[in-house]
Structure formats: C-alpha cells, structure tokens
Amino acid sequence: MEITIQCFGLFRSFGEQIKLSIAEGDRISDMRKALLDKLQQMDASFNKLDLLGSARFASETEILQESMPLKEGMAIAIIPPVSGG
Amino acid sequence: MGRVFVDVWNVTSKPLNVMEGLAFVTQPSNGAESLFVGAVREFNQGKSVLGVSYDVFEPLARQSFADICKEAQEKWGEALSLYVVHGKGRLKVGGISVVIAVGSPHRDEAFKASRYLIEQIKHRSPVWKLEHYTDGDSEWTQGCELCTDEDQVKEHHHYE
C-alpha cells in the first residue's frame, strides 16, 4: 500500500512530499526503514540516519505514536528536530 | 476570562505586529501586560547571518500553540489573555519571527506565562529555521528533538 510523507525542514530537499510503498499492517516504526531506502534511492549521499531516527511523525492535529498502524492513502508529516522562536 | 489568539503568518505578505499583540491582551481587568518578541540575530554559532527562512507545519503549529496557551491558563489562571503569532517565510536580520503577548491581573503571572509559552514553543511546535549566511551558504539549524509535553521539555535545557 502507499502513503504520503509531507516533508519539512531539512527533508524539504526531497520535495514537498514523498510517496512511499509499505507493507500492509506496517506501523510508524516499521515505516522508517522503507523511508530510509526511499531517501537513499532519491539521494545516494543521504546518510543522516540520526536525523531520521530523531524525527517524529504527525497528523495535522497530533504527534503520532510509533506503534500506530498505517492505512492505505494516509498523509503524514515528518517532523525533524525543531527550532522555532 | 481571558482571550486567546494563535496563528502563523507568512511574513512576506503579513509582517508580525507587536502592537497588535499588545492591544489584543490589554483589558481593564489587567494590572500587567508582558511582551516577548523573537528576532533574527546577526551572528549564530560564529557565522554571519543575512536572514532566516522559517518553515512551519501550520495546522499542527496552531494546535500546539493553542495547547500550550491552555496549559498556561491552567497554571496561572483563566484570566490570562494570550497572543501567539509565529512567522513563516524569509526574514532579514532584525526581522520579527515570533510575538507573544500576555495580559494578566498581576505581573508575576504575566512574566511566568510569557517565559512558559516561548520555551514550550521552542521544543514542541513544528517550526524549522534555514539560516542564510553572508558567505552565500544556507543551512538548516540543528534543532531540538520534538517534545510532546512539558515534562519532556524539562529534560532539555536550552535557554539560548
């Protein structure tokens, strides 16, 4: 199944959003590996694993739990470390 | 009962307005209004800065500002009036990136709530800075791993 990741901060270099194919029943925590593979397909030099590891994922209203199962067609945002103010 | 306003403005079409923030929280029941203004600094970590582009996930940012304001009213009283506007887009050095205004019956609550709002926003709101340097380079600032509540923020000690 396919989901959409909306990009922010440093991940903007990959565009506004990324379409990602994941397995049925995958949770947020499972999806990180698929996302890393996709990012490295798009940019072979991408090696910021710590940045990806420290990123959270969110809907428009809340930060999503790592254990949350993903659903076909979902759009979620990647939230790398923040620096507002 | 105080009033609350939170928003994200695109600074290229709508610059942040300090006086609007102050006017919003001013009420006859107040004995104090406190104002915090965040601005783009000319040097950061030894580098000479031309400006900063702010990236914001707007719906979640507004939600986080509203949540944090509600917490401040729970801590320091529902009489607090609160105004939070964060900028999005590119600002030059000296440009205003965030305006936080607090109106309160007494000054202690106004100062405390103002400090609470900016510290929580820095750790909990989805905002990112792309710094532009005088040497032509641009870099996303390192940032702080997103916190989801006040307890997590207490474990991070950034008060720069």
gemmi code that builds the backbone of each chain (N, CA, C; Angstrom):
import gemmi

chains = {
    "A": [
        ("MET", (0.841, -1.189, 0.000), (0.000, 0.000, 0.000), (0.883, 1.248, 0.000)),
        ("GLU", (0.254, 2.374, -0.320), (1.044, 3.594, -0.466), (0.580, 4.678, 0.526)),
        ("ILE", (1.558, 5.366, 1.098), (1.242, 6.515, 1.949), (2.040, 7.734, 1.445)),
        ("THR", (1.678, 8.888, 1.929), (2.383, 10.115, 1.539), (3.040, 10.735, 2.767)),
        ("ILE", (4.320, 11.070, 2.607), (5.039, 11.761, 3.685), (5.226, 13.218, 3.259)),
        ("GLN", (4.703, 14.124, 4.065), (4.869, 15.560, 3.795), (6.198, 16.005, 4.408)),
        ("CYS", (7.035, 16.697, 3.611), (8.406, 16.993, 4.052), (8.530, 18.384, 4.681)),
        ("PHE", (9.314, 18.470, 5.754), (9.592, 19.752, 6.407), (11.061, 19.839, 6.802)),
        ("GLY", (11.510, 21.088, 7.017), (12.873, 21.310, 7.473), (13.871, 20.727, 6.483)),
        ("LEU", (14.882, 20.052, 6.999), (15.943, 19.518, 6.157), (15.421, 18.559, 5.082)),
        ("PHE", (14.271, 17.928, 5.353), (13.715, 16.981, 4.381), (13.073, 17.681, 3.189)),
        ("ARG", (12.975, 19.017, 3.226), (12.460, 19.781, 2.081), (13.292, 19.546, 0.823)),
        ("SER", (14.573, 19.164, 1.022), (15.414, 18.935, -0.159), (14.913, 17.756, -0.992)),
        ("PHE", (14.002, 16.945, -0.427), (13.412, 15.826, -1.168), (12.083, 16.223, -1.822)),
        ("GLY", (11.708, 17.490, -1.711), (10.458, 17.950, -2.320), (9.387, 18.197, -1.273)),
        ("GLU", (8.188, 18.557, -1.763), (7.067, 18.846, -0.863), (6.594, 17.576, -0.158)),
        ("GLN", (6.573, 16.484, -0.930), (6.099, 15.220, -0.345), (6.729, 14.026, -1.045)),
        ("ILE", (6.690, 12.900, -0.353), (7.275, 11.661, -0.871), (6.198, 10.586, -0.823)),
        ("LYS", (6.016, 9.880, -1.932), (5.110, 8.723, -1.930), (5.931, 7.503, -1.504)),
        ("LEU", (5.379, 6.728, -0.613), (6.146, 5.617, -0.044), (5.306, 4.339, -0.065)),
        ("SER", (5.889, 3.266, -0.612), (5.199, 1.969, -0.598), (5.619, 1.207, 0.648)),
        ("ILE", (4.639, 0.753, 1.404), (4.934, -0.014, 2.627), (4.049, -1.248, 2.669)),
        ("ALA", (4.384, -2.143, 3.567), (3.623, -3.394, 3.666), (2.329, -3.158, 4.445)),
        ("GLU", (1.317, -3.946, 4.092), (0.040, -3.912, 4.803), (0.293, -4.148, 6.292)),
        ("GLY", (-0.290, -3.336, 7.135), (-0.148, -3.542, 8.581), (1.087, -2.898, 9.193)),
        ("ASP", (1.931, -2.271, 8.361), (3.126, -1.599, 8.912), (2.727, -0.490, 9.893)),
        ("ARG", (3.547, -0.347, 10.926), (3.367, 0.750, 11.875), (4.379, 1.843, 11.549)),
        ("ILE", (4.263, 2.972, 12.238), (5.214, 4.074, 12.007), (6.645, 3.558, 12.158)),
        ("SER", (6.879, 2.787, 13.226), (8.238, 2.306, 13.493), (8.761, 1.425, 12.351)),
        ("ASP", (7.868, 0.656, 11.703), (8.301, -0.201, 10.579), (8.606, 0.650, 9.345)),
        ("MET", (7.896, 1.747, 9.216), (7.970, 2.566, 8.007), (9.301, 3.295, 7.856)),
        ("ARG", (10.003, 3.514, 8.988), (11.260, 4.268, 8.920), (12.269, 3.625, 7.966)),
        ("LYS", (12.331, 2.279, 7.962), (13.298, 1.587, 7.093), (12.936, 1.820, 5.621)),
        ("ALA", (11.640, 1.705, 5.307), (11.196, 1.948, 3.920), (11.499, 3.385, 3.520)),
        ("LEU", (11.331, 4.308, 4.473), (11.592, 5.718, 4.172), (13.083, 5.945, 3.936)),
        ("LEU", (13.917, 5.328, 4.759), (15.369, 5.460, 4.568), (15.765, 4.942, 3.180)),
        ("ASP", (15.241, 3.766, 2.809), (15.560, 3.209, 1.484), (15.150, 4.177, 0.384)),
        ("LYS", (13.950, 4.730, 0.528), (13.433, 5.660, -0.487), (14.310, 6.916, -0.576)),
        ("LEU", (14.688, 7.456, 0.586), (15.514, 8.674, 0.596), (16.863, 8.401, -0.056)),
        ("GLN", (17.404, 7.205, 0.206), (18.714, 6.877, -0.380), (18.617, 6.571, -1.882)),
        ("GLN", (17.440, 6.112, -2.314), (17.213, 5.976, -3.766), (17.212, 7.356, -4.423)),
        ("MET", (16.587, 8.318, -3.730), (16.464, 9.668, -4.296), (17.778, 10.425, -4.211)),
        ("ASP", (18.563, 10.152, -3.169), (19.834, 10.844, -2.965), (20.796, 9.864, -2.298)),
        ("ALA", (21.676, 9.283, -3.110), (22.558, 8.215, -2.629), (23.468, 8.709, -1.505)),
        ("SER", (23.685, 10.030, -1.429), (24.601, 10.548, -0.394), (23.889, 10.768, 0.947)),
        ("PHE", (22.566, 10.541, 0.996), (21.845, 10.789, 2.256), (22.308, 9.791, 3.321)),
        ("ASN", (22.878, 10.329, 4.375), (23.396, 9.436, 5.423), (23.046, 9.933, 6.826)),
        ("LYS", (22.052, 10.798, 6.906), (21.699, 11.369, 8.216), (20.750, 10.435, 8.967)),
        ("LEU", (21.273, 9.286, 9.325), (20.432, 8.287, 9.986), (19.966, 8.768, 11.355)),
        ("ASP", (20.851, 9.518, 12.038), (20.461, 10.021, 13.358), (19.310, 11.021, 13.239)),
        ("LEU", (19.326, 11.783, 12.162), (18.249, 12.765, 11.942), (16.927, 12.045, 11.684)),
        ("LEU", (16.992, 11.011, 10.882), (15.774, 10.238, 10.601), (15.293, 9.549, 11.879)),
        ("GLY", (16.250, 9.063, 12.655), (15.892, 8.376, 13.907), (15.253, 9.308, 14.912)),
        ("SER", (15.671, 10.572, 14.911), (15.123, 11.508, 15.904), (13.884, 12.234, 15.385)),
        ("ALA", (13.526, 11.997, 14.129), (12.313, 12.632, 13.581), (11.073, 11.947, 14.151)),
        ("ARG", (10.021, 12.741, 14.321), (8.720, 12.197, 14.709), (7.796, 12.322, 13.507)),
        ("PHE", (6.632, 11.683, 13.610), (5.650, 11.763, 12.524), (4.345, 12.289, 13.113)),
        ("ALA", (3.609, 13.052, 12.297), (2.437, 13.741, 12.848), (1.326, 13.866, 11.819)),
        ("SER", (0.110, 13.955, 12.344), (-1.036, 14.367, 11.530), (-1.149, 15.888, 11.676)),
        ("GLU", (-2.228, 16.450, 11.153), (-2.398, 17.902, 11.277), (-2.742, 18.321, 12.703)),
        ("THR", (-3.126, 17.350, 13.540), (-3.567, 17.714, 14.894), (-2.742, 17.107, 16.015)),
        ("GLU", (-1.930, 16.084, 15.719), (-1.186, 15.470, 16.828), (0.055, 14.720, 16.359)),
        ("ILE", (0.961, 14.503, 17.312), (2.139, 13.666, 17.083), (1.677, 12.217, 17.167)),
        ("LEU", (2.095, 11.414, 16.195), (1.606, 10.030, 16.143), (2.516, 9.101, 16.948)),
        ("GLN", (1.888, 8.137, 17.598), (2.636, 7.122, 18.347), (3.386, 6.215, 17.366)),
        ("GLU", (4.571, 5.761, 17.770), (5.369, 4.869, 16.912), (4.624, 3.566, 16.611)),
        ("SER", (3.741, 3.180, 17.533), (3.037, 1.891, 17.377), (1.770, 2.018, 16.528)),
        ("MET", (1.489, 3.222, 16.025), (0.240, 3.395, 15.281), (0.297, 2.710, 13.915)),
        ("PRO", (-0.700, 1.832, 13.627), (-0.705, 1.196, 12.304), (-1.052, 2.220, 11.209)),
        ("LEU", (-0.394, 2.073, 10.064), (-0.650, 2.992, 8.951), (-1.732, 2.417, 8.049)),
        ("LYS", (-2.423, 3.311, 7.354), (-3.507, 2.878, 6.469), (-3.250, 3.378, 5.055)),
        ("GLU", (-3.740, 2.620, 4.083), (-3.621, 3.000, 2.673), (-4.039, 4.462, 2.461)),
        ("GLY", (-3.205, 5.207, 1.745), (-3.571, 6.572, 1.369), (-3.335, 7.621, 2.444)),
        ("MET", (-2.837, 7.215, 3.607), (-2.618, 8.199, 4.680), (-1.585, 9.245, 4.279)),
        ("ALA", (-1.777, 10.468, 4.741), (-0.772, 11.522, 4.560), (-0.278, 11.912, 5.949)),
        ("ILE", (1.019, 11.779, 6.170), (1.580, 12.162, 7.464), (2.793, 13.068, 7.227)),
        ("ALA", (3.119, 13.851, 8.241), (4.230, 14.793, 8.116), (5.434, 14.261, 8.871)),
        ("ILE", (6.621, 14.437, 8.291), (7.846, 14.111, 9.029), (8.278, 15.371, 9.778)),
        ("ILE", (8.577, 15.192, 11.078), (8.914, 16.311, 11.952), (10.345, 16.115, 12.455)),
        ("PRO", (11.344, 16.623, 11.713), (12.715, 16.542, 12.228), (12.861, 17.472, 13.438)),
        ("PRO", (14.011, 17.427, 14.140), (14.197, 18.307, 15.305), (13.812, 19.755, 14.987)),
        ("VAL", (13.149, 20.397, 15.951), (12.512, 21.696, 15.702), (13.363, 22.852, 16.246)),
        ("SER", (13.138, 24.044, 15.693), (13.917, 25.200, 16.149), (13.118, 26.495, 15.988)),
        ("GLY", (11.937, 26.502, 16.569), (11.087, 27.689, 16.468), (11.520, 28.799, 17.405)),
        ("GLY", (10.824, 29.902, 17.319), (11.074, 31.038, 18.200), (11.820, 32.150, 17.514)),
    ],
    "B": [
        ("MET", (-12.494, 36.047, 32.351), (-11.962, 35.054, 31.402), (-11.126, 35.754, 30.322)),
        ("GLY", (-9.906, 35.320, 30.174), (-9.026, 35.958, 29.193), (-9.329, 35.514, 27.768)),
        ("ARG", (-8.692, 36.197, 26.824), (-8.882, 35.872, 25.410), (-7.604, 35.213, 24.892)),
        ("VAL", (-7.766, 34.352, 23.877), (-6.592, 33.673, 23.310), (-6.624, 33.812, 21.789)),
        ("PHE", (-5.481, 34.172, 21.210), (-5.345, 34.209, 19.750), (-4.016, 33.567, 19.385)),
        ("VAL", (-4.067, 32.585, 18.483), (-2.827, 31.971, 17.991), (-2.895, 31.902, 16.468)),
        ("ASP", (-1.727, 32.072, 15.815), (-1.733, 31.959, 14.354), (-0.303, 31.870, 13.818)),
        ("VAL", (-0.231, 31.556, 12.513), (1.036, 31.571, 11.776), (0.819, 32.513, 10.598)),
        ("TRP", (1.717, 33.493, 10.435), (1.572, 34.441, 9.324), (2.756, 34.314, 8.380)),
        ("ASN", (2.443, 34.431, 7.083), (3.501, 34.477, 6.089), (4.101, 35.889, 6.111)),
        ("VAL", (5.325, 35.993, 6.590), (5.899, 37.321, 6.866), (6.148, 38.147, 5.607)),
        ("THR", (6.216, 37.488, 4.465), (6.460, 38.265, 3.247), (5.217, 39.072, 2.854)),
        ("SER", (4.033, 38.581, 3.228), (2.816, 39.337, 2.907), (2.185, 39.978, 4.143)),
        ("LYS", (2.534, 39.468, 5.341), (1.911, 39.984, 6.559), (2.930, 39.986, 7.701)),
        ("PRO", (3.708, 41.057, 7.822), (4.718, 41.100, 8.893), (4.059, 41.024, 10.269)),
        ("LEU", (4.779, 40.440, 11.218), (4.242, 40.333, 12.577), (4.103, 41.729, 13.187)),
        ("ASN", (3.103, 41.874, 14.075), (2.741, 43.202, 14.567), (2.705, 43.198, 16.099)),
        ("VAL", (3.772, 43.764, 16.665), (3.934, 43.774, 18.116), (2.776, 44.507, 18.793)),
        ("MET", (2.391, 45.658, 18.233), (1.339, 46.461, 18.874), (-0.012, 45.764, 18.820)),
        ("GLU", (-0.232, 44.988, 17.752), (-1.491, 44.238, 17.683), (-1.556, 43.202, 18.808)),
        ("GLY", (-0.411, 42.545, 19.061), (-0.358, 41.558, 20.140), (-0.662, 42.191, 21.482)),
        ("LEU", (-0.015, 43.326, 21.711), (-0.212, 44.020, 22.983), (-1.671, 44.485, 23.135)),
        ("ALA", (-2.229, 45.016, 22.042), (-3.619, 45.503, 22.094), (-4.576, 44.338, 22.364)),
        ("PHE", (-4.287, 43.168, 21.780), (-5.200, 42.034, 21.939), (-5.337, 41.608, 23.397)),
        ("VAL", (-4.215, 41.647, 24.130), (-4.247, 41.126, 25.513), (-4.572, 42.221, 26.543)),
        ("THR", (-4.691, 43.471, 26.096), (-4.959, 44.568, 27.031), (-6.441, 44.593, 27.406)),
        ("GLN", (-6.699, 44.523, 28.709), (-8.077, 44.520, 29.209), (-8.136, 45.319, 30.516)),
        ("PRO", (-9.292, 45.898, 30.843), (-9.388, 46.694, 32.083), (-9.090, 45.882, 33.346)),
        ("SER", (-9.306, 44.571, 33.288), (-9.059, 43.733, 34.474), (-7.580, 43.445, 34.695)),
        ("ASN", (-6.723, 43.827, 33.712), (-5.285, 43.556, 33.838), (-4.575, 44.621, 34.671)),
        ("GLY", (-3.558, 44.131, 35.415), (-2.623, 45.059, 36.031), (-1.291, 44.979, 35.328)),
        ("ALA", (-1.157, 44.051, 34.355), (0.130, 43.853, 33.692), (-0.059, 43.293, 32.290)),
        ("GLU", (0.786, 43.772, 31.390), (0.918, 43.126, 30.084), (2.398, 42.869, 29.842)),
        ("SER", (2.697, 41.669, 29.371), (4.084, 41.302, 29.125), (4.218, 40.929, 27.652)),
        ("LEU", (5.354, 41.339, 27.059), (5.538, 41.134, 25.627), (6.886, 40.459, 25.378)),
        ("PHE", (6.873, 39.385, 24.590), (8.124, 38.765, 24.154), (8.169, 38.852, 22.631)),
        ("VAL", (9.303, 39.326, 22.116), (9.477, 39.444, 20.670), (10.739, 38.691, 20.272)),
        ("GLY", (10.592, 37.696, 19.410), (11.748, 36.959, 18.895), (12.185, 37.584, 17.582)),
        ("ALA", (13.515, 37.707, 17.390), (14.022, 38.360, 16.177), (15.228, 37.600, 15.623)),
        ("VAL", (15.531, 37.843, 14.364), (16.675, 37.192, 13.702), (17.962, 37.884, 14.131)),
        ("ARG", (18.906, 37.076, 14.652), (20.178, 37.587, 15.184), (21.252, 37.598, 14.091)),
        ("GLU", (22.143, 38.579, 14.147), (23.112, 38.725, 13.036), (24.246, 37.697, 13.062)),
        ("PHE", (24.492, 37.086, 14.236), (25.502, 36.029, 14.293), (24.900, 34.798, 14.943)),
        ("ASN", (25.213, 33.629, 14.431), (24.805, 32.397, 15.104), (25.936, 31.391, 15.001)),
        ("GLN", (26.391, 30.942, 16.153), (27.471, 29.965, 16.239), (28.659, 30.368, 15.359)),
        ("GLY", (29.030, 31.642, 15.484), (30.228, 32.132, 14.801), (30.022, 32.488, 13.345)),
        ("LYS", (28.812, 32.280, 12.835), (28.594, 32.582, 11.416), (27.798, 33.878, 11.266)),
        ("SER", (28.149, 34.634, 10.247), (27.493, 35.911, 9.986), (26.213, 35.638, 9.178)),
        ("VAL", (25.076, 36.032, 9.754), (23.765, 35.676, 9.194), (23.173, 36.848, 8.413)),
        ("LEU", (22.652, 36.524, 7.225), (21.935, 37.522, 6.412), (20.449, 37.530, 6.754)),
        ("GLY", (19.921, 36.316, 6.963), (18.496, 36.180, 7.247), (18.156, 34.737, 7.558)),
        ("VAL", (16.886, 34.502, 7.852), (16.418, 33.155, 8.185), (15.097, 32.898, 7.462)),
        ("SER", (14.982, 31.718, 6.845), (13.684, 31.293, 6.301), (13.051, 30.326, 7.290)),
        ("TYR", (11.835, 30.660, 7.713), (11.115, 29.804, 8.662), (10.163, 28.890, 7.914)),
        ("ASP", (10.283, 27.601, 8.202), (9.373, 26.594, 7.655), (8.458, 26.163, 8.800)),
        ("VAL", (7.161, 26.053, 8.530), (6.199, 25.744, 9.601), (5.172, 24.751, 9.077)),
        ("PHE", (4.877, 23.719, 9.835), (3.739, 22.834, 9.535), (2.539, 23.489, 10.223)),
        ("GLU", (1.831, 24.298, 9.446), (0.891, 25.261, 10.042), (-0.217, 24.666, 10.912)),
        ("PRO", (-0.954, 23.662, 10.432), (-2.079, 23.206, 11.276), (-1.612, 22.670, 12.625)),
        ("LEU", (-0.527, 21.904, 12.603), (-0.030, 21.341, 13.864), (0.606, 22.428, 14.736)),
        ("ALA", (1.230, 23.418, 14.098), (1.814, 24.523, 14.874), (0.703, 25.269, 15.614)),
        ("ARG", (-0.386, 25.587, 14.903), (-1.503, 26.301, 15.555), (-2.059, 25.468, 16.711)),
        ("GLN", (-2.193, 24.164, 16.468), (-2.703, 23.274, 17.519), (-1.775, 23.289, 18.732)),
        ("SER", (-0.457, 23.236, 18.482), (0.496, 23.226, 19.603), (0.431, 24.554, 20.365)),
        ("PHE", (0.303, 25.683, 19.643), (0.211, 26.981, 20.336), (-1.044, 27.008, 21.217)),
        ("ALA", (-2.154, 26.511, 20.668), (-3.414, 26.516, 21.430), (-3.301, 25.622, 22.673)),
        ("ASP", (-2.672, 24.452, 22.511), (-2.491, 23.531, 23.649), (-1.650, 24.203, 24.745)),
        ("ILE", (-0.560, 24.850, 24.319), (0.370, 25.471, 25.277), (-0.320, 26.646, 25.985)),
        ("CYS", (-1.121, 27.407, 25.254), (-1.870, 28.523, 25.879), (-2.850, 27.995, 26.927)),
        ("LYS", (-3.504, 26.887, 26.602), (-4.465, 26.297, 27.544), (-3.735, 25.868, 28.833)),
        ("GLU", (-2.555, 25.281, 28.650), (-1.762, 24.880, 29.824), (-1.388, 26.095, 30.675)),
        ("ALA", (-1.018, 27.200, 30.005), (-0.639, 28.410, 30.748), (-1.833, 28.924, 31.552)),
        ("GLN", (-3.022, 28.879, 30.971), (-4.219, 29.325, 31.712), (-4.518, 28.385, 32.878)),
        ("GLU", (-4.248, 27.090, 32.680), (-4.459, 26.138, 33.789), (-3.482, 26.413, 34.935)),
        ("LYS", (-2.258, 26.822, 34.578), (-1.230, 27.067, 35.599), (-1.407, 28.405, 36.300)),
        ("TRP", (-1.684, 29.464, 35.510), (-1.647, 30.813, 36.071), (-2.991, 31.544, 36.016)),
        ("GLY", (-4.033, 30.796, 35.685), (-5.371, 31.376, 35.795), (-6.039, 31.683, 34.465)),
        ("GLU", (-7.342, 31.478, 34.441), (-8.099, 31.679, 33.207), (-8.249, 33.152, 32.860)),
        ("ALA", (-7.853, 34.023, 33.787), (-7.915, 35.460, 33.494), (-6.822, 35.885, 32.515)),
        ("LEU", (-5.828, 35.028, 32.288), (-4.745, 35.381, 31.366), (-5.284, 35.540, 29.952)),
        ("SER", (-4.904, 36.633, 29.288), (-5.131, 36.774, 27.848), (-3.803, 36.492, 27.152)),
        ("LEU", (-3.880, 35.713, 26.072), (-2.656, 35.237, 25.433), (-2.723, 35.431, 23.930)),
        ("TYR", (-1.585, 35.846, 23.372), (-1.487, 36.103, 21.925), (-0.174, 35.507, 21.453)),
        ("VAL", (-0.253, 34.591, 20.492), (0.957, 33.980, 19.928), (0.843, 34.011, 18.408)),
        ("VAL", (1.758, 34.708, 17.739), (1.838, 34.619, 16.277), (3.282, 34.308, 15.902)),
        ("HIS", (3.467, 33.250, 15.114), (4.801, 32.875, 14.639), (4.880, 33.143, 13.146)),
        ("GLY", (6.024, 33.600, 12.711), (6.225, 33.897, 11.301), (6.614, 32.672, 10.497)),
        ("LYS", (6.316, 32.755, 9.195), (6.706, 31.726, 8.224), (7.250, 32.469, 7.010)),
        ("GLY", (8.334, 31.961, 6.422), (8.928, 32.645, 5.277), (10.235, 33.319, 5.663)),
        ("ARG", (10.783, 34.124, 4.733), (12.133, 34.664, 4.941), (12.135, 36.032, 5.614)),
        ("LEU", (13.022, 36.157, 6.614), (13.209, 37.411, 7.348), (14.680, 37.810, 7.296)),
        ("LYS", (14.922, 39.132, 7.253), (16.297, 39.639, 7.349), (16.694, 39.734, 8.825)),
        ("VAL", (17.979, 40.002, 9.064), (18.452, 40.248, 10.433), (17.607, 41.366, 11.056)),
        ("GLY", (17.166, 41.137, 12.281), (16.310, 42.120, 12.964), (14.829, 41.878, 12.725)),
        ("GLY", (14.491, 41.052, 11.738), (13.088, 40.760, 11.448), (12.437, 40.003, 12.603)),
        ("ILE", (11.157, 40.242, 12.802), (10.439, 39.642, 13.941), (9.873, 38.280, 13.544)),
        ("SER", (10.285, 37.257, 14.296), (9.882, 35.884, 13.974), (8.727, 35.394, 14.835)),
        ("VAL", (8.597, 35.921, 16.040), (7.504, 35.487, 16.908), (7.120, 36.630, 17.853)),
        ("VAL", (5.810, 36.762, 18.067), (5.297, 37.737, 19.038), (4.428, 36.988, 20.040)),
        ("ILE", (4.771, 37.144, 21.320), (3.992, 36.536, 22.399), (3.587, 37.651, 23.353)),
        ("ALA", (2.296, 37.820, 23.544), (1.820, 38.839, 24.487), (0.947, 38.165, 25.534)),
        ("VAL", (1.115, 38.601, 26.774), (0.334, 38.055, 27.886), (-0.255, 39.212, 28.678)),
        ("GLY", (-1.547, 39.156, 28.911), (-2.202, 40.115, 29.788), (-2.691, 39.386, 31.024)),
        ("SER", (-2.510, 40.017, 32.199), (-2.822, 39.323, 33.447), (-3.194, 40.329, 34.534)),
        ("PRO", (-3.995, 39.913, 35.514), (-4.270, 40.818, 36.636), (-2.995, 41.252, 37.354)),
        ("HIS", (-1.977, 40.370, 37.420), (-0.743, 40.675, 38.172), (0.506, 40.319, 37.364)),
        ("ARG", (1.623, 41.014, 37.633), (2.826, 40.879, 36.807), (3.494, 39.516, 36.906)),
        ("ASP", (3.472, 38.907, 38.088), (4.189, 37.635, 38.248), (3.686, 36.601, 37.238)),
        ("GLU", (2.370, 36.483, 37.131), (1.782, 35.524, 36.188), (2.103, 35.905, 34.743)),
        ("ALA", (2.137, 37.209, 34.472), (2.415, 37.660, 33.097), (3.830, 37.259, 32.674)),
        ("PHE", (4.818, 37.492, 33.562), (6.201, 37.100, 33.243), (6.329, 35.585, 33.119)),
        ("LYS", (5.757, 34.869, 34.081), (5.905, 33.401, 34.081), (5.251, 32.774, 32.851)),
        ("ALA", (4.053, 33.239, 32.523), (3.348, 32.650, 31.375), (4.091, 32.960, 30.076)),
        ("SER", (4.644, 34.154, 29.958), (5.371, 34.537, 28.755), (6.580, 33.610, 28.560)),
        ("ARG", (7.331, 33.399, 29.629), (8.508, 32.511, 29.565), (8.094, 31.081, 29.236)),
        ("TYR", (6.996, 30.651, 29.860), (6.494, 29.288, 29.611), (6.143, 29.120, 28.131)),
        ("LEU", (5.415, 30.088, 27.585), (4.974, 29.967, 26.190), (6.170, 29.856, 25.241)),
        ("ILE", (7.164, 30.721, 25.359), (8.267, 30.682, 24.393), (9.105, 29.406, 24.565)),
        ("GLU", (9.342, 28.987, 25.806), (10.160, 27.778, 25.990), (9.448, 26.536, 25.463)),
        ("GLN", (8.138, 26.443, 25.707), (7.392, 25.282, 25.219), (7.311, 25.293, 23.693)),
        ("ILE", (7.096, 26.469, 23.114), (7.018, 26.571, 21.647), (8.332, 26.116, 21.018)),
        ("LYS", (9.445, 26.522, 21.602), (10.754, 26.153, 21.040), (10.963, 24.645, 20.988)),
        ("HIS", (10.357, 23.924, 21.917), (10.567, 22.470, 21.967), (9.422, 21.648, 21.391)),
        ("ARG", (8.239, 22.239, 21.299), (7.056, 21.439, 20.964), (6.348, 21.825, 19.669)),
        ("SER", (6.731, 22.929, 19.050), (5.999, 23.373, 17.860), (6.807, 23.065, 16.595)),
        ("PRO", (6.116, 22.604, 15.537), (6.811, 22.193, 14.304), (7.223, 23.400, 13.460)),
        ("VAL", (8.380, 23.955, 13.819), (8.950, 25.129, 13.142), (10.434, 24.851, 12.917)),
        ("TRP", (10.932, 25.230, 11.739), (12.345, 24.991, 11.408), (12.947, 26.252, 10.813)),
        ("LYS", (14.272, 26.418, 11.052), (14.987, 27.604, 10.554), (16.022, 27.200, 9.524)),
        ("LEU", (15.960, 27.829, 8.362), (17.028, 27.713, 7.362), (17.787, 29.032, 7.397)),
        ("GLU", (19.026, 28.970, 7.921), (19.808, 30.207, 8.043), (20.561, 30.486, 6.747)),
        ("HIS", (20.558, 31.745, 6.361), (21.292, 32.184, 5.167), (22.477, 33.019, 5.647)),
        ("TYR", (23.675, 32.651, 5.184), (24.888, 33.312, 5.669), (25.439, 34.290, 4.645)),
        ("THR", (26.274, 35.213, 5.145), (26.844, 36.241, 4.258), (27.808, 35.622, 3.237)),
        ("ASP", (28.316, 34.405, 3.515), (29.219, 33.776, 2.540), (28.445, 33.066, 1.415)),
        ("GLY", (27.099, 33.186, 1.427), (26.293, 32.593, 0.349), (25.730, 31.226, 0.682)),
        ("ASP", (26.235, 30.624, 1.744), (25.780, 29.299, 2.151), (24.434, 29.400, 2.902)),
        ("SER", (23.681, 28.306, 2.927), (22.454, 28.230, 3.731), (22.442, 26.890, 4.457)),
        ("GLU", (21.949, 26.881, 5.678), (21.961, 25.638, 6.453), (20.753, 25.573, 7.385)),
        ("TRP", (20.128, 24.386, 7.465), (19.064, 24.186, 8.461), (19.712, 24.116, 9.834)),
        ("THR", (19.186, 24.850, 10.798), (19.785, 24.802, 12.141), (19.484, 23.444, 12.764)),
        ("GLN", (20.350, 23.059, 13.689), (20.321, 21.688, 14.194), (18.997, 21.335, 14.872)),
        ("GLY", (18.479, 22.226, 15.675), (17.174, 21.993, 16.295), (17.208, 21.040, 17.469)),
        ("CYS", (16.035, 20.821, 18.004), (15.865, 20.037, 19.220), (14.801, 18.979, 18.946)),
        ("GLU", (15.105, 17.748, 19.329), (14.147, 16.665, 19.077), (12.790, 17.045, 19.668)),
        ("LEU", (11.746, 16.862, 18.884), (10.416, 17.331, 19.291), (9.985, 16.737, 20.629)),
        ("CYS", (9.540, 17.588, 21.528), (8.966, 17.140, 22.798), (7.449, 17.142, 22.661)),
        ("THR", (6.789, 16.260, 23.388), (5.329, 16.211, 23.279), (4.634, 16.808, 24.491)),
        ("ASP", (5.390, 17.069, 25.572), (4.747, 17.701, 26.727), (5.789, 18.425, 27.579)),
        ("GLU", (5.295, 19.100, 28.614), (6.145, 19.930, 29.472), (7.228, 19.102, 30.155)),
        ("ASP", (6.907, 17.878, 30.574), (7.888, 17.049, 31.277), (9.099, 16.757, 30.399)),
        ("GLN", (8.843, 16.491, 29.113), (9.971, 16.241, 28.205), (10.806, 17.512, 28.033)),
        ("VAL", (10.135, 18.655, 27.979), (10.868, 19.917, 27.813), (11.812, 20.139, 28.989)),
        ("LYS", (11.368, 19.756, 30.200), (12.202, 19.951, 31.396), (13.509, 19.175, 31.306)),
        ("GLU", (13.510, 18.078, 30.543), (14.735, 17.278, 30.408), (15.721, 17.906, 29.423)),
        ("HIS", (15.228, 18.842, 28.608), (16.106, 19.557, 27.680), (16.437, 20.896, 28.325)),
        ("HIS", (17.668, 21.287, 28.307), (17.995, 22.560, 28.955), (18.612, 23.528, 27.967)),
        ("HIS", (17.782, 24.018, 27.053), (18.263, 25.045, 26.131), (17.593, 26.344, 26.517)),
        ("TYR", (18.364, 27.285, 26.940), (17.786, 28.611, 27.192), (18.612, 29.674, 26.492)),
        ("GLU", (19.008, 29.360, 25.239), (19.815, 30.347, 24.487), (18.914, 31.493, 24.053)),
    ],
}
model = gemmi.Model(1)
for chain_id, residues in chains.items():
    chain = gemmi.Chain(chain_id)
    for i, (resn, *xyz) in enumerate(residues, 1):
        res = gemmi.Residue()
        res.name, res.seqid = resn, gemmi.SeqId(i, " ")
        for name, pos in zip(("N", "CA", "C"), xyz):
            atom = gemmi.Atom()
            atom.name, atom.element = name, gemmi.Element(name[0])
            atom.pos, atom.b_iso = gemmi.Position(*pos), 0.0
            res.add_atom(atom)
        chain.add_residue(res)
    model.add_chain(chain)
structure = gemmi.Structure()
structure.add_model(model)
structure.setup_entities()
